[in-house]
Amino acid sequence: MIELEPRAHGAHSLRRTKVALIYKKTGNLRACQLLLGHRKLESTVRYLGIEVDDALEMSEQLDL
């Protein structure tokens, strides 16, 4: 079993990594927004560290 050093990986960094992986695999920005509980899509874009124009273009292409 691998033990992590205390405080080596906080819950927030794991949360960010998980959502970033979901976004990378699916490109579904809206799903990421829902998972994070963000009210504004712009908050999710900023959280993921992606370009706003790219994210909005992808979002518009999704059928929800």
Summary of the structure (lengths in Angstrom):
residues: 64
radius of gyration: 13.7
end to end distance: 41.8
largest distance: 44.0
contacts: 134
relative contact order: 0.13
helix: 66%
strand: 0%
